[in-house]
Amino acid sequence: MDHFQMVNSNPRGFIATPMPPGKSPNTYPVWAAQGTDNLAGFTGGHFLAPEEDRDIGFLMDNKTDFTTRGGENLMDGKIKIERAMASNHFIIVRGEGAKIISSLIRQACLF
């Protein structure tokens, strides 16, 4: 958990620079729709300090915002968003999640 928290706190304060016009690839983000709290059977609210909630809170809650979250301001290539509705950030690459993500990667290669 210490490693996970450190990795997620590193971007704090980072401001991304837009890619130069004409240099953006097409982008195919995949949202893992389930929160980690939900799939762990946790029924209470998570207890994070405000700075931790900004860093990792989105991983714990079920997703309701499936937009680019500002990514469209960083690139001019096409963006197609997908949702892995039955997966969270950690299981999306295992078991049934792996089947879903591999299918979406296949589709992205054709995008």
PAMAR-437749 format. One line per field, with one value per atom (N, C-alpha, C): residue number from 1; residue in three letters; y, x, z. Coordinates in pm, whole numbers. Atoms other than C-alpha are relative to their C-alpha. Layout:
N
seq: NUM|...
type: Ala|...
c2: Y|...
c1: X|...
c3: Z|...
END
This chain:
111
seq: 1|1|1|2|2|2|3|3|3|4|4|4|5|5|5|6|6|6|7|7|7|8|8|8|9|9|9|10|10|10|11|11|11|12|12|12|13|13|13|14|14|14|15|15|15|16|16|16|17|17|17|18|18|18|19|19|19|20|20|20|21|21|21|22|22|22|23|23|23|24|24|24|25|25|25|26|26|26|27|27|27|28|28|28|29|29|29|30|30|30|31|31|31|32|32|32|33|33|33|34|34|34|35|35|35|36|36|36|37|37|37|38|38|38|39|39|39|40|40|40|41|41|41|42|42|42|43|43|43|44|44|44|45|45|45|46|46|46|47|47|47|48|48|48|49|49|49|50|50|50|51|51|51|52|52|52|53|53|53|54|54|54|55|55|55|56|56|56|57|57|57|58|58|58|59|59|59|60|60|60|61|61|61|62|62|62|63|63|63|64|64|64|65|65|65|66|66|66|67|67|67|68|68|68|69|69|69|70|70|70|71|71|71|72|72|72|73|73|73|74|74|74|75|75|75|76|76|76|77|77|77|78|78|78|79|79|79|80|80|80|81|81|81|82|82|82|83|83|83|84|84|84|85|85|85|86|86|86|87|87|87|88|88|88|89|89|89|90|90|90|91|91|91|92|92|92|93|93|93|94|94|94|95|95|95|96|96|96|97|97|97|98|98|98|99|99|99|100|100|100|101|101|101|102|102|102|103|103|103|104|104|104|105|105|105|106|106|106|107|107|107|108|108|108|109|109|109|110|110|110|111|111|111
type: Met|Met|Met|Asp|Asp|Asp|His|His|His|Phe|Phe|Phe|Gln|Gln|Gln|Met|Met|Met|Val|Val|Val|Asn|Asn|Asn|Ser|Ser|Ser|Asn|Asn|Asn|Pro|Pro|Pro|Arg|Arg|Arg|Gly|Gly|Gly|Phe|Phe|Phe|Ile|Ile|Ile|Ala|Ala|Ala|Thr|Thr|Thr|Pro|Pro|Pro|Met|Met|Met|Pro|Pro|Pro|Pro|Pro|Pro|Gly|Gly|Gly|Lys|Lys|Lys|Ser|Ser|Ser|Pro|Pro|Pro|Asn|Asn|Asn|Thr|Thr|Thr|Tyr|Tyr|Tyr|Pro|Pro|Pro|Val|Val|Val|Trp|Trp|Trp|Ala|Ala|Ala|Ala|Ala|Ala|Gln|Gln|Gln|Gly|Gly|Gly|Thr|Thr|Thr|Asp|Asp|Asp|Asn|Asn|Asn|Leu|Leu|Leu|Ala|Ala|Ala|Gly|Gly|Gly|Phe|Phe|Phe|Thr|Thr|Thr|Gly|Gly|Gly|Gly|Gly|Gly|His|His|His|Phe|Phe|Phe|Leu|Leu|Leu|Ala|Ala|Ala|Pro|Pro|Pro|Glu|Glu|Glu|Glu|Glu|Glu|Asp|Asp|Asp|Arg|Arg|Arg|Asp|Asp|Asp|Ile|Ile|Ile|Gly|Gly|Gly|Phe|Phe|Phe|Leu|Leu|Leu|Met|Met|Met|Asp|Asp|Asp|Asn|Asn|Asn|Lys|Lys|Lys|Thr|Thr|Thr|Asp|Asp|Asp|Phe|Phe|Phe|Thr|Thr|Thr|Thr|Thr|Thr|Arg|Arg|Arg|Gly|Gly|Gly|Gly|Gly|Gly|Glu|Glu|Glu|Asn|Asn|Asn|Leu|Leu|Leu|Met|Met|Met|Asp|Asp|Asp|Gly|Gly|Gly|Lys|Lys|Lys|Ile|Ile|Ile|Lys|Lys|Lys|Ile|Ile|Ile|Glu|Glu|Glu|Arg|Arg|Arg|Ala|Ala|Ala|Met|Met|Met|Ala|Ala|Ala|Ser|Ser|Ser|Asn|Asn|Asn|His|His|His|Phe|Phe|Phe|Ile|Ile|Ile|Ile|Ile|Ile|Val|Val|Val|Arg|Arg|Arg|Gly|Gly|Gly|Glu|Glu|Glu|Gly|Gly|Gly|Ala|Ala|Ala|Lys|Lys|Lys|Ile|Ile|Ile|Ile|Ile|Ile|Ser|Ser|Ser|Ser|Ser|Ser|Leu|Leu|Leu|Ile|Ile|Ile|Arg|Arg|Arg|Gln|Gln|Gln|Ala|Ala|Ala|Cys|Cys|Cys|Leu|Leu|Leu|Phe|Phe|Phe
c2: -120|0|126|-117|239|32|-20|187|59|-48|239|147|-139|563|92|-83|694|21|-11|619|99|-88|800|143|-136|1101|73|-65|1166|99|-98|1336|126|-116|1581|128|-127|1929|-2|9|1802|66|-62|2009|-49|58|1829|107|-89|2006|-61|54|1966|-44|46|1773|102|-94|1981|-38|29|2013|-97|97|1724|-116|105|1502|-99|84|1338|-131|126|971|-9|31|840|-66|46|754|-79|93|473|-32|29|509|-98|95|233|28|-23|317|-132|111|40|55|-67|122|-25|32|-50|58|-47|102|-117|108|-105|-26|21|-51|-93|76|-197|-149|140|-521|-70|61|-576|-27|20|-585|103|-106|-269|82|-70|-98|141|-135|213|90|-92|523|-18|11|517|122|-106|724|45|-52|921|147|-143|1250|70|-70|1518|-14|13|1498|-142|137|1118|-21|14|1143|56|-58|1370|-95|87|1118|-135|138|779|-24|17|838|-54|46|779|-151|145|421|-73|67|342|8|-20|475|-56|36|336|125|-114|558|47|-61|796|97|-92|1022|-80|77|839|91|-96|1147|-8|-6|1232|71|-73|1440|100|-104|1711|-46|52|1484|60|-60|1643|133|-125|1962|-23|33|1781|-58|62|1626|30|-27|1672|-126|126|1305|-43|52|1110|-71|66|983|-84|88|683|-62|49|598|-129|125|247|-16|29|113|-150|138|-214|-3|-19|-224|-94|98|-534|-7|4|-448|122|-114|-229|13|-31|-87|-119|107|-398|-132|129|-689|7|-15|-550|-81|77|-748|-147|139|-1080|-63|73|-1346|60|-57|-1210|141|-134|-860|-4|15|-980|-27|26|-1110|129|-128|-774|93|-96|-568|-45|47|-791|25|-30|-750|149|-145|-372|42|-30|-365|-37|41|-556|107|-105|-295|129|-122|-12|-6|14|-149|31|-29|-101|143|-135|250|99
c1: 82|0|87|-90|289|47|-47|422|-113|115|74|-28|26|21|109|-110|366|-11|14|312|-111|112|-21|19|-23|108|101|-102|391|-57|52|168|-59|61|38|69|-56|87|51|-48|187|-100|84|52|49|-38|54|11|-19|176|-67|65|-39|103|-87|115|-6|3|214|-110|105|-66|51|-35|-64|87|-89|153|-71|73|-121|-44|54|-199|-149|136|-552|12|-8|-627|-126|109|-843|1|-1|-880|-110|97|-1057|-18|32|-1229|-38|43|-1246|-113|118|-1600|-23|25|-1608|109|-96|-1443|59|-63|-1203|-75|80|-1419|-117|118|-1720|31|-29|-1558|63|-55|-1388|-109|110|-1731|-5|-4|-1659|-128|129|-1985|6|-11|-1862|75|-79|-1705|148|-142|-1331|46|-50|-1133|136|-122|-875|16|-27|-709|-36|39|-818|101|-99|-488|4|7|-515|-124|122|-873|19|-28|-756|88|-95|-480|-59|43|-648|-149|142|-1013|-78|72|-1125|12|-14|-996|-98|81|-1213|-149|143|-1550|-41|53|-1769|0|-13|-1724|-137|118|-1993|43|-52|-1771|87|-73|-1664|45|-47|-1534|152|-146|-1179|64|-48|-1148|110|-93|-963|105|-99|-754|-10|19|-905|73|-76|-718|149|-142|-385|38|-30|-416|-109|100|-591|-36|38|-611|-139|132|-935|10|7|-1039|-128|116|-1270|8|0|-1362|-79|70|-1456|-15|25|-1586|12|-3|-1499|-87|99|-1813|17|-9|-1733|140|-139|-1370|35|-60|-1177|144|-137|-826|95|-94|-661|-34|35|-859|-23|27|-898|98|-99|-589|6|3|-687|-136|125|-951|-91|97|-1267|40|-46|-1119|101|-101|-829|-67|72|-1076|-60|60|-1252|107|-102|-935|71|-65|-779|-90|93|-1093|3|-5|-1079|132|-129|-708|-6|16|-792|-77|80|-1060|81|-82|-817|100|-97|-569|-64|72|-835|-52|55|-931|81
c3: 0|0|0|0|72|-141|137|-282|-86|76|-431|29|-37|-239|-53|50|-337|-151|145|-706|-36|31|-699|49|-46|-508|-87|84|-756|-100|97|-1016|64|-66|-755|-44|45|-897|-143|138|-1243|-94|102|-1532|-136|129|-1866|-108|113|-2179|-122|120|-2493|-104|109|-2780|-113|113|-3084|-99|98|-3343|-108|104|-3589|48|-52|-3365|92|-95|-3155|-64|50|-3199|32|-43|-3190|137|-139|-2827|33|-29|-2691|149|-144|-2313|39|-53|-2122|148|-142|-1794|65|-84|-1535|87|-55|-1422|149|-140|-1084|89|-98|-782|78|-77|-575|130|-122|-264|-31|37|-443|-15|26|-558|120|-121|-223|103|-93|-58|111|-100|138|-10|6|231|55|-55|413|-96|80|266|30|-28|224|79|-87|468|-50|58|277|39|-18|354|-132|124|102|-114|108|-90|-54|48|-107|-86|78|-232|-140|133|-516|-81|70|-603|-37|23|-567|24|-28|-474|-119|119|-833|-21|12|-809|91|-101|-508|-25|25|-624|-135|130|-900|-88|91|-1205|-47|60|-1322|-112|101|-1538|-97|101|-1854|-114|101|-2034|-9|12|-2135|118|-119|-1816|-37|43|-2009|-99|95|-2231|-139|132|-2539|-15|4|-2447|-20|11|-2471|-135|129|-2815|-100|102|-3145|-79|64|-3250|45|-37|-3236|136|-129|-2894|2|-16|-2845|138|-138|-2487|10|-27|-2377|150|-141|-2047|23|-46|-1877|125|-106|-1665|120|-110|-1456|59|-47|-1378|81|-68|-1142|-47|43|-1182|15|-29|-1040|-69|59|-1188|-150|142|-1539|-86|77|-1648|43|-45|-1484|-27|15|-1550|-106|93|-1711|-44|36|-1701|-113|106|-1919|-134|125|-2176|-54|42|-2183|-55|42|-2205|-129|123|-2474|-120|109|-2687|-33|23|-2639|-64|63|-2730|-148|139|-3048|-77|65|-3132|-16|6|-3054|-113|110|-3307|-135|123|-3573|-6|-13|-3454|-80
END
